[in-house]
Amino acid sequence: MEFTQLLTVTNVKIMKILVIYYERMFEMNKVEVKDFKSCLKPMPDILVSCKGENGEVNALAVGYAGNCSYDPPMVMVGIVPSRYSYHMIKETGEFVVNLVPESLREKYGYLGSKSRRDEDKLVKVDVSYKEGLKVKAPILLDCPVNIECTVVDSIMTGSHEMFIGKVEYIHADENLLDDNGNIDYSKINLLKFR
Ligand SMILES: Cc1cc2nc3c(=O)[nH]c(=O)nc-3n(C[C@H](O)[C@H](O)[C@H](O)COP(=O)(O)O)c2cc1C
């Protein structure tokens, strides 16, 4: 083997050793996190609104939520059984997902800490709403996007029951639509509550 060839082979070997060394270094920086508490981030900050069989309307803050199918369009929301809203959604099989703007931060905090069990929260925080087009649950008018859903399934995952909602109708503020009729999310200053 010529001297230059030997040099190249040696360089490649050194490079490989360095790569392995750096990979190991990064592995060593990983530690196990034992306290699982919502470690999948970012979490959305949405308001789920509902209407009970008795006509009561309500909304609660929800972070356990996400898309779960685009064909057919489905979203899921996780509700703890002790929430007042839980029984409303369970009974009626309907809810609305409302995207929350930063300007509603204070109201969001209130709706996410007080219960309809004790007071009419929507009246208390002065949130205007109207009945959905496809469901009886209310759409919150100060929220730029409202997604009407009917429950097609649910699964008790543990602390939460995940309600799978078929998307029946999507409302958006007129000024948010682009030329193709899609929502331009860059125009919404979405709340990042924590
Ligand atoms: C940021 C935030 C996220 C929350 N996420 C959820 C959630 O995913 N599921 C849930 O059941 N409650 C969640 N909560 C708590 C409820 O919103 C809260 O308990 C509310 O008072 C329940 O209202 P209700 O009893 O009128 O239904 C969250 C609260 C906050 C502040």
The ligand as an SDF file (V2000), in Angstrom:
LIG
                    3D

 31 33  0  0  0  0  0  0  0  0999 V2000
  -54.3690   24.7410   30.8590 C   0  0  0  0  0  0  0  0  0  0  0  0
  -55.4480   23.8020   31.3490 C   0  0  0  0  0  0  0  0  0  0  0  0
  -55.6290   22.5890   30.7060 C   0  0  0  0  0  0  0  0  0  0  0  0
  -56.6100   21.6980   31.1420 C   0  0  0  0  0  0  0  0  0  0  0  0
  -56.7860   20.5190   30.4830 N   0  0  0  0  0  0  0  0  0  0  0  0
  -57.7920   19.6930   30.8480 C   0  0  0  0  0  0  0  0  0  0  0  0
  -58.0360   18.5090   30.0990 C   0  0  0  0  0  0  0  0  0  0  0  0
  -57.3730   18.1980   29.1160 O   0  0  0  0  0  0  0  0  0  0  0  0
  -59.0580   17.7190   30.4860 N   0  0  0  0  0  0  0  0  0  0  0  0
  -59.8510   18.0240   31.5770 C   0  0  0  0  0  0  0  0  0  0  0  0
  -60.7790   17.2700   31.8880 O   0  0  0  0  0  0  0  0  0  0  0  0
  -59.6230   19.1300   32.3100 N   0  0  0  0  0  0  0  0  0  0  0  0
  -58.6260   19.9800   31.9580 C   0  0  0  0  0  0  0  0  0  0  0  0
  -58.4120   21.1300   32.6580 N   0  0  0  0  0  0  0  0  0  0  0  0
  -59.1900   21.3970   33.8560 C   0  0  0  0  0  0  0  0  0  0  0  0
  -60.6170   21.8680   33.5720 C   0  0  0  0  0  0  0  0  0  0  0  0
  -60.6590   22.8690   32.5780 O   0  0  0  0  0  0  0  0  0  0  0  0
  -61.2000   22.4160   34.8990 C   0  0  0  0  0  0  0  0  0  0  0  0
  -61.2030   21.3970   35.8630 O   0  0  0  0  0  0  0  0  0  0  0  0
  -62.5820   23.0290   34.7740 C   0  0  0  0  0  0  0  0  0  0  0  0
  -62.8150   23.7930   35.9300 O   0  0  0  0  0  0  0  0  0  0  0  0
  -63.6920   22.0110   34.6160 C   0  0  0  0  0  0  0  0  0  0  0  0
  -64.8830   22.6900   34.4410 O   0  0  0  0  0  0  0  0  0  0  0  0
  -66.3270   22.0140   34.5850 P   0  0  0  0  0  0  0  0  0  0  0  0
  -66.3710   21.3350   35.9430 O   0  0  0  0  0  0  0  0  0  0  0  0
  -67.2850   23.1690   34.5020 O   0  0  0  0  0  0  0  0  0  0  0  0
  -66.4720   21.0370   33.4690 O   0  0  0  0  0  0  0  0  0  0  0  0
  -57.4290   22.0370   32.2550 C   0  0  0  0  0  0  0  0  0  0  0  0
  -57.2450   23.2700   32.8970 C   0  0  0  0  0  0  0  0  0  0  0  0
  -56.2660   24.1470   32.4580 C   0  0  0  0  0  0  0  0  0  0  0  0
  -56.0840   25.4700   33.1570 C   0  0  0  0  0  0  0  0  0  0  0  0
  1  2  1  0
  2  3  1  0
  2 30  2  0
  3  4  2  0
  4  5  1  0
  4 28  1  0
  5  6  2  0
  6  7  1  0
  6 13  1  0
  7  8  2  0
  7  9  1  0
  9 10  1  0
 10 11  2  0
 10 12  1  0
 12 13  2  0
 13 14  1  0
 14 15  1  0
 14 28  1  0
 15 16  1  0
 16 17  1  0
 16 18  1  0
 18 19  1  0
 18 20  1  0
 20 21  1  0
 20 22  1  0
 22 23  1  0
 23 24  1  0
 24 25  2  0
 24 26  1  0
 24 27  1  0
 28 29  2  0
 29 30  1  0
 30 31  1  0
M  END
$$$$
